[in-house]
């Protein structure tokens, strides 16, 4: 898989994320993706506060998830995120693993489009500051 930025987060599966069978409720994987997305964007100095400063919001316009195995209460999740597009939109692929066993639990992808906060109009390109930040990050790796 071709990607521009890779990041990884690790965290415990909390009791409030599971159902009565102590299995992570399927909707919480989206929350795990968001945690990973925030960490990845922070790694290129373009988190949500920086987006807002440049007058741009990035609503999610597409999301795909493939559940492979369940995480359970007491497990540790490891989410690897890959930025696969950054010029026209933000596209991130995710792999969610059970950190203890190494088993892949979920594969996912999200796409976000740039939108002006002031006018609510979509943009077909990402803000130049974001593009520059990604390129600077890639030069340093």
N, CA, C and O atoms as CSV, one atom per row, in Angstrom:
chain,resi,resn,atom,element,x,y,z
A,1,UNK,N,N,0.840,-1.175,0.000
A,1,UNK,CA,C,0.000,0.000,0.000
A,1,UNK,C,C,0.889,1.243,0.000
A,1,UNK,O,O,1.817,1.357,0.800
A,2,UNK,N,N,0.593,2.160,-0.899
A,2,UNK,CA,C,1.334,3.414,-0.941
A,2,UNK,C,C,0.717,4.383,0.057
A,2,UNK,O,O,-0.502,4.536,0.121
A,3,UNK,N,N,1.579,5.036,0.836
A,3,UNK,CA,C,1.101,6.024,1.795
A,3,UNK,C,C,2.164,7.098,1.982
A,3,UNK,O,O,3.328,6.915,1.627
A,4,UNK,N,N,1.733,8.228,2.551
A,4,UNK,CA,C,2.618,9.366,2.746
A,4,UNK,C,C,3.036,9.543,4.201
A,4,UNK,O,O,4.160,9.954,4.487
A,5,UNK,N,N,2.130,9.231,5.109
A,5,UNK,CA,C,2.395,9.338,6.546
A,5,UNK,C,C,1.810,8.102,7.209
A,5,UNK,O,O,0.721,7.648,6.859
A,6,UNK,N,N,2.547,7.569,8.168
A,6,UNK,CA,C,2.075,6.416,8.945
A,6,UNK,C,C,2.175,6.785,10.417
A,6,UNK,O,O,3.136,7.425,10.844
A,7,UNK,N,N,1.173,6.375,11.190
A,7,UNK,CA,C,1.189,6.632,12.624
A,7,UNK,C,C,0.569,5.428,13.337
A,7,UNK,O,O,-0.141,4.626,12.732
A,8,UNK,N,N,0.849,5.324,14.612
A,8,UNK,CA,C,0.341,4.190,15.394
A,8,UNK,C,C,-0.010,4.665,16.795
A,8,UNK,O,O,0.725,5.434,17.415
A,9,UNK,N,N,-1.152,4.187,17.278
A,9,UNK,CA,C,-1.542,4.450,18.664
A,9,UNK,C,C,-1.894,3.127,19.325
A,9,UNK,O,O,-2.321,2.180,18.663
A,10,UNK,N,N,-1.711,3.075,20.632
A,10,UNK,CA,C,-2.030,1.886,21.419
A,10,UNK,C,C,-2.797,2.344,22.649
A,10,UNK,O,O,-2.415,3.315,23.302
A,11,UNK,N,N,-3.892,1.634,22.967
A,11,UNK,CA,C,-4.704,2.008,24.125
A,11,UNK,C,C,-5.498,0.790,24.602
A,11,UNK,O,O,-5.751,-0.131,23.824
A,12,UNK,N,N,-5.888,0.784,25.865
A,12,UNK,CA,C,-6.669,-0.339,26.386
A,12,UNK,C,C,-8.129,-0.253,25.935
A,12,UNK,O,O,-8.676,0.838,25.775
A,13,UNK,N,N,-8.741,-1.397,25.735
A,13,UNK,CA,C,-10.183,-1.448,25.480
A,13,UNK,C,C,-10.869,-1.236,26.825
A,13,UNK,O,O,-10.697,-2.020,27.758
A,14,UNK,N,N,-11.640,-0.174,26.901
A,14,UNK,CA,C,-12.292,0.195,28.159
A,14,UNK,C,C,-13.659,-0.494,28.299
A,14,UNK,O,O,-14.282,-0.873,27.307
A,15,UNK,N,N,-14.104,-0.645,29.540
A,15,UNK,CA,C,-15.371,-1.307,29.819
A,15,UNK,C,C,-16.543,-0.579,29.159
A,15,UNK,O,O,-17.497,-1.215,28.711
A,16,UNK,N,N,-16.473,0.750,29.098
A,16,UNK,CA,C,-17.581,1.514,28.515
A,16,UNK,C,C,-17.663,1.375,26.995
A,16,UNK,O,O,-18.604,1.889,26.388
A,17,UNK,N,N,-16.717,0.704,26.373
A,17,UNK,CA,C,-16.749,0.473,24.923
A,17,UNK,C,C,-17.358,-0.876,24.541
A,17,UNK,O,O,-17.504,-1.167,23.354
A,18,UNK,N,N,-17.710,-1.693,25.516
A,18,UNK,CA,C,-18.146,-3.052,25.207
A,18,UNK,C,C,-19.625,-3.254,25.514
A,18,UNK,O,O,-20.237,-2.485,26.255
A,19,UNK,N,N,-20.189,-4.323,24.916
A,19,UNK,CA,C,-21.578,-4.688,25.165
A,19,UNK,C,C,-21.645,-5.677,26.337
A,19,UNK,O,O,-20.653,-5.886,27.035
A,20,UNK,N,N,-22.795,-6.269,26.542
A,20,UNK,CA,C,-22.963,-7.175,27.687
A,20,UNK,C,C,-22.134,-8.454,27.572
A,20,UNK,O,O,-21.934,-9.153,28.566
A,21,UNK,N,N,-21.655,-8.762,26.379
A,21,UNK,CA,C,-20.793,-9.933,26.190
A,21,UNK,C,C,-19.318,-9.566,26.276
A,21,UNK,O,O,-18.445,-10.388,26.000
A,22,UNK,N,N,-19.047,-8.304,26.668
A,22,UNK,CA,C,-17.690,-7.768,26.803
A,22,UNK,C,C,-16.940,-7.688,25.474
A,22,UNK,O,O,-15.710,-7.731,25.439
A,23,UNK,N,N,-17.698,-7.570,24.385
A,23,UNK,CA,C,-17.156,-7.397,23.040
A,23,UNK,C,C,-17.323,-5.929,22.666
A,23,UNK,O,O,-18.362,-5.332,22.948
A,24,UNK,N,N,-16.307,-5.340,22.031
A,24,UNK,CA,C,-16.407,-3.940,21.623
A,24,UNK,C,C,-17.597,-3.781,20.685
A,24,UNK,O,O,-17.715,-4.478,19.677
A,25,UNK,N,N,-18.478,-2.842,21.043
A,25,UNK,CA,C,-19.629,-2.532,20.212
A,25,UNK,C,C,-19.126,-2.004,18.873
A,25,UNK,O,O,-18.186,-1.210,18.835
A,26,UNK,N,N,-19.744,-2.437,17.770
A,26,UNK,CA,C,-19.225,-2.148,16.431
A,26,UNK,C,C,-19.038,-0.648,16.162
A,26,UNK,O,O,-18.100,-0.269,15.461
A,27,UNK,N,N,-19.894,0.195,16.693
A,27,UNK,CA,C,-19.780,1.638,16.468
A,27,UNK,C,C,-18.547,2.259,17.103
A,27,UNK,O,O,-18.101,3.322,16.674
A,28,UNK,N,N,-17.994,1.613,18.115
A,28,UNK,CA,C,-16.815,2.175,18.773
A,28,UNK,C,C,-15.550,2.071,17.922
A,28,UNK,O,O,-14.568,2.763,18.190
A,29,UNK,N,N,-15.564,1.220,16.907
A,29,UNK,CA,C,-14.413,1.178,16.010
A,29,UNK,C,C,-14.262,2.504,15.267
A,29,UNK,O,O,-13.149,2.911,14.933
A,30,UNK,N,N,-15.392,3.178,15.010
A,30,UNK,CA,C,-15.340,4.505,14.383
A,30,UNK,C,C,-14.652,5.485,15.344
A,30,UNK,O,O,-13.871,6.333,14.912
A,31,UNK,N,N,-14.940,5.368,16.632
A,31,UNK,CA,C,-14.256,6.206,17.624
A,31,UNK,C,C,-12.757,5.904,17.636
A,31,UNK,O,O,-11.945,6.820,17.766
A,32,UNK,N,N,-12.389,4.650,17.504
A,32,UNK,CA,C,-10.982,4.287,17.460
A,32,UNK,C,C,-10.306,4.881,16.220
A,32,UNK,O,O,-9.157,5.319,16.283
A,33,UNK,N,N,-11.026,4.892,15.098
A,33,UNK,CA,C,-10.508,5.521,13.885
A,33,UNK,C,C,-10.277,7.009,14.128
A,33,UNK,O,O,-9.260,7.559,13.704
A,34,UNK,N,N,-11.201,7.651,14.799
A,34,UNK,CA,C,-11.070,9.082,15.075
A,34,UNK,C,C,-9.854,9.359,15.959
A,34,UNK,O,O,-9.124,10.321,15.726
A,35,UNK,N,N,-9.638,8.523,16.965
A,35,UNK,CA,C,-8.448,8.684,17.811
A,35,UNK,C,C,-7.180,8.595,16.969
A,35,UNK,O,O,-6.254,9.390,17.132
A,36,UNK,N,N,-7.153,7.619,16.071
A,36,UNK,CA,C,-5.982,7.424,15.214
A,36,UNK,C,C,-5.832,8.572,14.221
A,36,UNK,O,O,-4.719,9.023,13.949
A,37,UNK,N,N,-6.955,9.043,13.679
A,37,UNK,CA,C,-6.911,10.159,12.728
A,37,UNK,C,C,-6.366,11.411,13.406
A,37,UNK,O,O,-5.536,12.112,12.827
A,38,UNK,N,N,-6.820,11.702,14.624
A,38,UNK,CA,C,-6.320,12.866,15.361
A,38,UNK,C,C,-4.817,12.759,15.581
A,38,UNK,O,O,-4.096,13.739,15.391
A,39,UNK,N,N,-4.336,11.591,15.978
A,39,UNK,CA,C,-2.902,11.397,16.219
A,39,UNK,C,C,-2.109,11.562,14.923
A,39,UNK,O,O,-1.042,12.175,14.927
A,40,UNK,N,N,-2.621,11.021,13.815
A,40,UNK,CA,C,-1.933,11.142,12.542
A,40,UNK,C,C,-1.870,12.608,12.102
A,40,UNK,O,O,-0.810,13.086,11.698
A,41,UNK,N,N,-2.992,13.319,12.178
A,41,UNK,CA,C,-3.008,14.729,11.770
A,41,UNK,C,C,-2.132,15.576,12.686
A,41,UNK,O,O,-1.466,16.502,12.223
A,42,UNK,N,N,-2.127,15.268,13.981
A,42,UNK,CA,C,-1.242,15.987,14.909
A,42,UNK,C,C,0.226,15.763,14.541
A,42,UNK,O,O,1.049,16.661,14.718
A,43,UNK,N,N,0.560,14.584,14.035
A,43,UNK,CA,C,1.950,14.285,13.691
A,43,UNK,C,C,2.457,15.143,12.535
A,43,UNK,O,O,3.666,15.309,12.373
A,44,UNK,N,N,1.543,15.690,11.728
A,44,UNK,CA,C,1.934,16.602,10.640
A,44,UNK,C,C,1.545,18.044,10.976
A,44,UNK,O,O,1.471,18.901,10.095
A,45,UNK,N,N,1.300,18.293,12.256
A,45,UNK,CA,C,0.960,19.642,12.741
A,45,UNK,C,C,-0.247,20.241,12.035
A,45,UNK,O,O,-0.246,21.415,11.665
A,46,UNK,N,N,-1.284,19.413,11.851
A,46,UNK,CA,C,-2.517,19.915,11.241
A,46,UNK,C,C,-3.721,19.250,11.895
A,46,UNK,O,O,-4.575,18.669,11.225
A,47,UNK,N,N,-3.766,19.351,13.226
A,47,UNK,CA,C,-4.916,18.841,13.962
A,47,UNK,C,C,-6.120,19.744,13.772
A,47,UNK,O,O,-6.062,20.719,13.022
A,48,UNK,N,N,-7.197,19.426,14.443
A,48,UNK,CA,C,-8.450,20.157,14.245
A,48,UNK,C,C,-8.349,21.626,14.616
A,48,UNK,O,O,-9.028,22.451,14.004
A,49,UNK,N,N,-7.527,21.984,15.594
A,49,UNK,CA,C,-7.373,23.401,15.941
A,49,UNK,C,C,-6.649,24.157,14.822
A,49,UNK,O,O,-6.992,25.304,14.532
A,50,UNK,N,N,-5.656,23.527,14.194
A,50,UNK,CA,C,-4.952,24.153,13.087
A,50,UNK,C,C,-5.870,24.294,11.873
A,50,UNK,O,O,-5.810,25.293,11.156
A,51,UNK,N,N,-6.724,23.284,11.646
A,51,UNK,CA,C,-7.701,23.375,10.552
A,51,UNK,C,C,-8.580,24.605,10.745
A,51,UNK,O,O,-8.792,25.393,9.824
A,52,UNK,N,N,-9.085,24.746,11.969
A,52,UNK,CA,C,-9.980,25.859,12.270
A,52,UNK,C,C,-9.273,27.203,12.080
A,52,UNK,O,O,-9.867,28.146,11.556
A,53,UNK,N,N,-8.009,27.297,12.501
A,53,UNK,CA,C,-7.248,28.547,12.345
A,53,UNK,C,C,-7.128,28.962,10.884
A,53,UNK,O,O,-7.115,30.154,10.578
A,54,UNK,N,N,-7.040,27.988,9.978
A,54,UNK,CA,C,-6.922,28.342,8.560
A,54,UNK,C,C,-8.298,28.419,7.885
A,54,UNK,O,O,-8.385,28.556,6.664
A,55,UNK,N,N,-9.367,28.329,8.680
A,55,UNK,CA,C,-10.715,28.531,8.146
A,55,UNK,C,C,-11.303,27.348,7.412
A,55,UNK,O,O,-12.226,27.502,6.612
A,56,UNK,N,N,-10.775,26.167,7.679
A,56,UNK,CA,C,-11.216,24.980,6.956
A,56,UNK,C,C,-11.704,23.900,7.913
A,56,UNK,O,O,-11.091,23.639,8.948
A,57,UNK,N,N,-12.812,23.285,7.548
A,57,UNK,CA,C,-13.309,22.103,8.244
A,57,UNK,C,C,-13.151,20.923,7.282
A,57,UNK,O,O,-13.088,21.110,6.067
A,58,UNK,N,N,-13.090,19.733,7.823
A,58,UNK,CA,C,-12.942,18.529,7.011
A,58,UNK,C,C,-13.997,17.500,7.392
A,58,UNK,O,O,-13.686,16.548,8.108
A,59,UNK,N,N,-15.240,17.665,6.934
A,59,UNK,CA,C,-16.252,16.658,7.255
A,59,UNK,C,C,-15.942,15.324,6.582
A,59,UNK,O,O,-15.389,15.272,5.483
A,60,UNK,N,N,-16.312,14.255,7.269
A,60,UNK,CA,C,-16.166,12.922,6.699
A,60,UNK,C,C,-17.231,12.766,5.615
A,60,UNK,O,O,-18.412,13.016,5.856
A,61,UNK,N,N,-16.804,12.350,4.412
A,61,UNK,CA,C,-17.745,12.161,3.306
A,61,UNK,C,C,-17.887,10.691,2.914
A,61,UNK,O,O,-18.807,10.326,2.182
A,62,UNK,N,N,-16.978,9.852,3.401
A,62,UNK,CA,C,-17.069,8.431,3.096
A,62,UNK,C,C,-16.319,7.656,4.166
A,62,UNK,O,O,-15.282,8.096,4.662
A,63,UNK,N,N,-16.862,6.488,4.516
A,63,UNK,CA,C,-16.220,5.642,5.514
A,63,UNK,C,C,-16.543,4.187,5.182
A,63,UNK,O,O,-17.680,3.841,4.861
A,64,UNK,N,N,-15.520,3.352,5.268
A,64,UNK,CA,C,-15.692,1.919,5.017
A,64,UNK,C,C,-15.037,1.156,6.155
A,64,UNK,O,O,-13.940,1.500,6.597
A,65,UNK,N,N,-15.718,0.115,6.627
A,65,UNK,CA,C,-15.160,-0.734,7.676
A,65,UNK,C,C,-15.378,-2.193,7.319
A,65,UNK,O,O,-16.425,-2.567,6.791
A,66,UNK,N,N,-14.388,-3.002,7.611
A,66,UNK,CA,C,-14.479,-4.450,7.445
A,66,UNK,C,C,-14.089,-5.076,8.776
A,66,UNK,O,O,-12.927,-5.033,9.180
A,67,UNK,N,N,-15.081,-5.662,9.455
A,67,UNK,CA,C,-14.826,-6.299,10.742
A,67,UNK,C,C,-14.313,-7.709,10.494
A,67,UNK,O,O,-14.921,-8.486,9.758
A,68,UNK,N,N,-13.177,-8.029,11.123
A,68,UNK,CA,C,-12.551,-9.332,10.930
A,68,UNK,C,C,-12.651,-10.165,12.207
A,68,UNK,O,O,-13.066,-11.324,12.169
A,69,UNK,N,N,-12.269,-9.565,13.336
A,69,UNK,CA,C,-12.329,-10.208,14.655
A,69,UNK,C,C,-12.751,-9.168,15.671
A,69,UNK,O,O,-12.625,-7.967,15.431
A,70,UNK,N,N,-13.241,-9.617,16.782
A,70,UNK,CA,C,-13.682,-8.696,17.824
A,70,UNK,C,C,-12.575,-8.408,18.828
A,70,UNK,O,O,-11.784,-9.283,19.182
A,71,UNK,N,N,-12.542,-7.170,19.271
A,71,UNK,CA,C,-11.762,-6.825,20.453
A,71,UNK,C,C,-12.681,-6.993,21.655
A,71,UNK,O,O,-13.899,-6.865,21.535
A,72,UNK,N,N,-12.098,-7.278,22.808
A,72,UNK,CA,C,-12.881,-7.519,24.020
A,72,UNK,C,C,-12.331,-6.687,25.168
A,72,UNK,O,O,-11.204,-6.194,25.124
A,73,UNK,N,N,-13.147,-6.547,26.181
A,73,UNK,CA,C,-12.710,-5.856,27.382
A,73,UNK,C,C,-11.449,-6.538,27.910
A,73,UNK,O,O,-11.393,-7.764,28.005
A,74,UNK,N,N,-10.445,-5.744,28.250
A,74,UNK,CA,C,-9.175,-6.273,28.730
A,74,UNK,C,C,-8.118,-6.362,27.650
A,74,UNK,O,O,-6.929,-6.478,27.948
A,75,UNK,N,N,-8.547,-6.307,26.374
A,75,UNK,CA,C,-7.578,-6.305,25.283
A,75,UNK,C,C,-6.915,-4.933,25.183
A,75,UNK,O,O,-7.382,-3.952,25.762
A,76,UNK,N,N,-5.844,-4.891,24.452
A,76,UNK,CA,C,-5.195,-3.629,24.102
A,76,UNK,C,C,-5.292,-3.482,22.597
A,76,UNK,O,O,-4.922,-4.386,21.848
A,77,UNK,N,N,-5.797,-2.330,22.158
A,77,UNK,CA,C,-5.941,-2.066,20.725
A,77,UNK,C,C,-4.691,-1.358,20.214
A,77,UNK,O,O,-4.112,-0.510,20.892
A,78,UNK,N,N,-4.299,-1.724,19.016
A,78,UNK,CA,C,-3.222,-1.017,18.305
A,78,UNK,C,C,-3.800,-0.606,16.960
A,78,UNK,O,O,-4.202,-1.451,16.161
A,79,UNK,N,N,-3.838,0.699,16.717
A,79,UNK,CA,C,-4.400,1.205,15.466
A,79,UNK,C,C,-3.274,1.839,14.654
A,79,UNK,O,O,-2.626,2.787,15.096
A,80,UNK,N,N,-3.059,1.301,13.469
A,80,UNK,CA,C,-2.075,1.840,12.542
A,80,UNK,C,C,-2.858,2.605,11.481
A,80,UNK,O,O,-3.775,2.067,10.862
A,81,UNK,N,N,-2.483,3.871,11.280
A,81,UNK,CA,C,-3.176,4.695,10.290
A,81,UNK,C,C,-2.189,5.138,9.221
A,81,UNK,O,O,-1.016,5.394,9.495
A,82,UNK,N,N,-2.695,5.221,7.995
A,82,UNK,CA,C,-1.878,5.563,6.836
A,82,UNK,C,C,-2.568,6.683,6.059
A,82,UNK,O,O,-3.705,6.517,5.618
A,83,UNK,N,N,-1.906,7.799,5.890
A,83,UNK,CA,C,-2.432,8.869,5.049
A,83,UNK,C,C,-2.126,8.500,3.607
A,83,UNK,O,O,-0.961,8.441,3.215
A,84,UNK,N,N,-3.173,8.248,2.805
A,84,UNK,CA,C,-2.977,7.790,1.426
A,84,UNK,C,C,-3.313,8.865,0.398
A,84,UNK,O,O,-3.009,8.694,-0.783
A,85,UNK,N,N,-3.932,9.970,0.817
A,85,UNK,CA,C,-4.216,11.098,-0.069
A,85,UNK,C,C,-4.227,12.356,0.772
A,85,UNK,O,O,-4.767,12.357,1.878
A,86,UNK,N,N,-3.634,13.439,0.260
A,86,UNK,CA,C,-3.603,14.670,1.044
A,86,UNK,C,C,-3.730,15.938,0.206
A,86,UNK,O,O,-3.851,17.024,0.773
A,87,UNK,N,N,-3.708,15.843,-1.098
A,87,UNK,CA,C,-3.781,17.053,-1.910
A,87,UNK,C,C,-5.218,17.466,-2.221
A,87,UNK,O,O,-5.553,18.645,-2.104
A,88,UNK,N,N,-6.059,16.537,-2.608
A,88,UNK,CA,C,-7.448,16.843,-2.968
A,88,UNK,C,C,-8.441,16.527,-1.859
A,88,UNK,O,O,-9.550,17.062,-1.838
A,89,UNK,N,N,-8.048,15.674,-0.956
A,89,UNK,CA,C,-8.879,15.297,0.182
A,89,UNK,C,C,-7.952,14.629,1.195
A,89,UNK,O,O,-6.774,14.399,0.921
A,90,UNK,N,N,-8.501,14.323,2.364
A,90,UNK,CA,C,-7.747,13.538,3.347
A,90,UNK,C,C,-8.315,12.129,3.307
A,90,UNK,O,O,-9.477,11.909,3.650
A,91,UNK,N,N,-7.497,11.185,2.891
A,91,UNK,CA,C,-7.912,9.788,2.872
A,91,UNK,C,C,-6.957,9.011,3.762
A,91,UNK,O,O,-5.739,9.054,3.589
A,92,UNK,N,N,-7.536,8.305,4.713
A,92,UNK,CA,C,-6.733,7.539,5.670
A,92,UNK,C,C,-7.221,6.099,5.700
A,92,UNK,O,O,-8.422,5.836,5.767
A,93,UNK,N,N,-6.280,5.180,5.649
A,93,UNK,CA,C,-6.594,3.759,5.835
A,93,UNK,C,C,-6.159,3.373,7.237
A,93,UNK,O,O,-5.174,3.894,7.759
A,94,UNK,N,N,-6.901,2.455,7.843
A,94,UNK,CA,C,-6.668,2.043,9.223
A,94,UNK,C,C,-6.609,0.523,9.299
A,94,UNK,O,O,-7.312,-0.188,8.581
A,95,UNK,N,N,-5.748,0.052,10.191
A,95,UNK,CA,C,-5.715,-1.361,10.567
A,95,UNK,C,C,-5.779,-1.392,12.087
A,95,UNK,O,O,-4.925,-0.821,12.764
A,96,UNK,N,N,-6.784,-2.054,12.610
A,96,UNK,CA,C,-6.962,-2.142,14.054
A,96,UNK,C,C,-6.630,-3.567,14.478
A,96,UNK,O,O,-7.237,-4.531,14.010
A,97,UNK,N,N,-5.650,-3.678,15.377
A,97,UNK,CA,C,-5.146,-4.976,15.820
A,97,UNK,C,C,-5.407,-5.185,17.299
A,97,UNK,O,O,-5.586,-4.234,18.060
A,98,UNK,N,N,-5.425,-6.452,17.689
A,98,UNK,CA,C,-5.314,-6.811,19.087
A,98,UNK,C,C,-3.813,-6.782,19.373
A,98,UNK,O,O,-3.064,-7.616,18.866
A,99,UNK,N,N,-3.381,-5.822,20.182
A,99,UNK,CA,C,-1.946,-5.631,20.412
A,99,UNK,C,C,-1.304,-6.834,21.104
A,99,UNK,O,O,-0.119,-7.106,20.911
A,100,UNK,N,N,-2.080,-7.545,21.901
A,100,UNK,CA,C,-1.518,-8.695,22.631
A,100,UNK,C,C,-1.266,-9.889,21.713
A,100,UNK,O,O,-0.245,-10.565,21.837
A,101,UNK,N,N,-2.204,-10.151,20.784
A,101,UNK,CA,C,-2.089,-11.333,19.920
A,101,UNK,C,C,-1.534,-11.000,18.540
A,101,UNK,O,O,-1.059,-11.886,17.831
A,102,UNK,N,N,-1.592,-9.724,18.158
A,102,UNK,CA,C,-1.165,-9.322,16.829
A,102,UNK,C,C,-2.208,-9.560,15.754
A,102,UNK,O,O,-1.963,-9.280,14.580
A,103,UNK,N,N,-3.376,-10.076,16.140
A,103,UNK,CA,C,-4.415,-10.375,15.160
A,103,UNK,C,C,-5.076,-9.102,14.632
A,103,UNK,O,O,-5.384,-8.185,15.392
A,104,UNK,N,N,-5.287,-9.065,13.319
A,104,UNK,CA,C,-6.016,-7.973,12.696
A,104,UNK,C,C,-7.496,-8.110,13.048
A,104,UNK,O,O,-8.087,-9.173,12.861
A,105,UNK,N,N,-8.088,-7.037,13.555
A,105,UNK,CA,C,-9.495,-7.069,13.950
A,105,UNK,C,C,-10.393,-6.306,12.984
A,105,UNK,O,O,-11.513,-6.736,12.707
A,106,UNK,N,N,-9.914,-5.188,12.473
A,106,UNK,CA,C,-10.732,-4.355,11.595
A,106,UNK,C,C,-9.838,-3.641,10.595
A,106,UNK,O,O,-8.745,-3.182,10.927
A,107,UNK,N,N,-10.328,-3.556,9.357
A,107,UNK,CA,C,-9.698,-2.724,8.329
A,107,UNK,C,C,-10.706,-1.645,7.980
A,107,UNK,O,O,-11.904,-1.913,7.888
A,108,UNK,N,N,-10.222,-0.418,7.785
A,108,UNK,CA,C,-11.163,0.670,7.525
A,108,UNK,C,C,-10.502,1.749,6.684
A,108,UNK,O,O,-9.291,1.743,6.460
A,109,UNK,N,N,-11.334,2.672,6.226
A,109,UNK,CA,C,-10.873,3.805,5.436
A,109,UNK,C,C,-11.839,4.958,5.644
A,109,UNK,O,O,-13.049,4.750,5.732
A,110,UNK,N,N,-11.315,6.166,5.723
A,110,UNK,CA,C,-12.169,7.355,5.798
A,110,UNK,C,C,-11.671,8.393,4.797
A,110,UNK,O,O,-10.479,8.483,4.504
A,111,UNK,N,N,-12.624,9.176,4.281
A,111,UNK,CA,C,-12.315,10.265,3.361
A,111,UNK,C,C,-12.964,11.530,3.889
A,111,UNK,O,O,-14.141,11.535,4.249
A,112,UNK,N,N,-12.183,12.604,3.931
A,112,UNK,CA,C,-12.673,13.900,4.375
A,112,UNK,C,C,-12.366,14.929,3.294
A,112,UNK,O,O,-11.284,14.928,2.707
A,113,UNK,N,N,-13.325,15.800,3.042
A,113,UNK,CA,C,-13.163,16.855,2.045
A,113,UNK,C,C,-13.026,18.203,2.740
A,113,UNK,O,O,-13.630,18.435,3.787
A,114,UNK,N,N,-12.228,19.089,2.150
A,114,UNK,CA,C,-12.049,20.435,2.690
A,114,UNK,C,C,-13.306,21.266,2.421
A,114,UNK,O,O,-13.915,21.190,1.354
A,115,UNK,N,N,-13.670,22.068,3.438
A,115,UNK,CA,C,-14.837,22.927,3.328
A,115,UNK,C,C,-14.547,24.235,4.059
A,115,UNK,O,O,-14.012,24.219,5.167
A,116,UNK,N,N,-14.891,25.352,3.453
A,116,UNK,CA,C,-14.712,26.650,4.089
A,116,UNK,C,C,-15.664,26.778,5.272
A,116,UNK,O,O,-16.867,26.559,5.125
A,117,UNK,N,N,-15.140,27.128,6.435
A,117,UNK,CA,C,-15.993,27.333,7.606
A,117,UNK,C,C,-16.875,28.554,7.397
A,117,UNK,O,O,-18.035,28.548,7.810
A,118,UNK,N,N,-16.351,29.604,6.764
A,118,UNK,CA,C,-17.092,30.858,6.578
A,118,UNK,C,C,-18.249,30.717,5.598
A,118,UNK,O,O,-19.320,31.281,5.821
A,119,UNK,N,N,-18.042,29.958,4.495
A,119,UNK,CA,C,-19.055,29.903,3.439
A,119,UNK,C,C,-19.744,28.548,3.308
A,119,UNK,O,O,-20.746,28.433,2.603
A,120,UNK,N,N,-19.228,27.534,3.969
A,120,UNK,CA,C,-19.722,26.149,3.859
A,120,UNK,C,C,-19.576,25.577,2.454
A,120,UNK,O,O,-20.244,24.604,2.105
A,121,UNK,N,N,-18.709,26.174,1.652
A,121,UNK,CA,C,-18.474,25.665,0.304
A,121,UNK,C,C,-17.333,24.654,0.312
A,121,UNK,O,O,-16.337,24.817,1.018
A,122,UNK,N,N,-17.504,23.607,-0.491
A,122,UNK,CA,C,-16.474,22.579,-0.627
A,122,UNK,C,C,-15.318,23.097,-1.453
A,122,UNK,O,O,-15.466,24.013,-2.261
A,123,UNK,N,N,-14.180,22.501,-1.237
A,123,UNK,CA,C,-12.991,22.814,-2.016
A,123,UNK,C,C,-12.496,21.527,-2.657
A,123,UNK,O,O,-12.579,20.450,-2.066
A,124,UNK,N,N,-11.984,21.654,-3.869
A,124,UNK,CA,C,-11.465,20.448,-4.541
A,124,UNK,C,C,-10.008,20.197,-4.229
A,124,UNK,O,O,-9.414,19.228,-4.704
A,125,UNK,N,N,-9.430,21.087,-3.418
A,125,UNK,CA,C,-8.052,20.890,-2.971
A,125,UNK,C,C,-7.974,21.170,-1.474
A,125,UNK,O,O,-8.798,21.900,-0.921
A,126,UNK,N,N,-6.991,20.590,-0.841
A,126,UNK,CA,C,-6.746,20.847,0.576
A,126,UNK,C,C,-6.005,22.173,0.728
A,126,UNK,O,O,-5.368,22.636,-0.218
A,127,UNK,N,N,-6.083,22.786,1.904
A,127,UNK,CA,C,-5.340,24.034,2.127
A,127,UNK,C,C,-3.845,23.817,1.914
A,127,UNK,O,O,-3.305,22.763,2.251
A,128,UNK,N,N,-3.190,24.819,1.355
A,128,UNK,CA,C,-1.763,24.716,1.050
A,128,UNK,C,C,-0.936,24.431,2.296
A,128,UNK,O,O,0.063,23.716,2.229
A,129,UNK,N,N,-1.349,24.987,3.435
A,129,UNK,CA,C,-0.590,24.755,4.675
A,129,UNK,C,C,-0.573,23.267,5.041
A,129,UNK,O,O,0.441,22.761,5.520
A,130,UNK,N,N,-1.674,22.575,4.822
A,130,UNK,CA,C,-1.725,21.140,5.092
A,130,UNK,C,C,-0.816,20.388,4.126
A,130,UNK,O,O,-0.046,19.524,4.545
A,131,UNK,N,N,-0.900,20.711,2.842
A,131,UNK,CA,C,-0.050,20.067,1.838
A,131,UNK,C,C,1.417,20.293,2.181
A,131,UNK,O,O,2.224,19.365,2.132
A,132,UNK,N,N,1.757,21.533,2.528
A,132,UNK,CA,C,3.142,21.847,2.891
A,132,UNK,C,C,3.585,21.079,4.139
A,132,UNK,O,O,4.715,20.593,4.196
A,133,UNK,N,N,2.701,20.969,5.138
A,133,UNK,CA,C,3.043,20.241,6.365
A,133,UNK,C,C,3.310,18.768,6.087
A,133,UNK,O,O,4.241,18.187,6.645
A,134,UNK,N,N,2.495,18.162,5.225
A,134,UNK,CA,C,2.706,16.753,4.884
A,134,UNK,C,C,4.037,16.587,4.155
A,134,UNK,O,O,4.802,15.668,4.447
A,135,UNK,N,N,4.304,17.467,3.220
A,135,UNK,CA,C,5.569,17.373,2.465
A,135,UNK,C,C,6.774,17.582,3.375
A,135,UNK,O,O,7.792,16.906,3.227
A,136,UNK,N,N,6.660,18.512,4.312
A,136,UNK,CA,C,7.752,18.746,5.275
A,136,UNK,C,C,7.961,17.506,6.133
A,136,UNK,O,O,9.099,17.114,6.390
A,137,UNK,N,N,6.878,16.888,6.576
A,137,UNK,CA,C,6.962,15.667,7.375
A,137,UNK,C,C,7.673,14.563,6.585
A,137,UNK,O,O,8.539,13.865,7.114
A,138,UNK,N,N,7.295,14.417,5.313
A,138,UNK,CA,C,7.902,13.357,4.486
A,138,UNK,C,C,9.391,13.609,4.264
A,138,UNK,O,O,10.170,12.659,4.187
A,139,UNK,N,N,9.792,14.859,4.163
A,139,UNK,CA,C,11.219,15.179,3.992
A,139,UNK,C,C,12.021,14.780,5.225
A,139,UNK,O,O,13.182,14.383,5.119
A,140,UNK,N,N,11.390,14.888,6.403
A,140,UNK,CA,C,12.075,14.575,7.657
A,140,UNK,C,C,12.146,13.081,7.956
A,140,UNK,O,O,12.860,12.674,8.873
A,141,UNK,N,N,11.429,12.267,7.211
A,141,UNK,CA,C,11.424,10.823,7.460
A,141,UNK,C,C,12.363,10.093,6.554
A,141,UNK,O,O,12.476,8.870,6.637
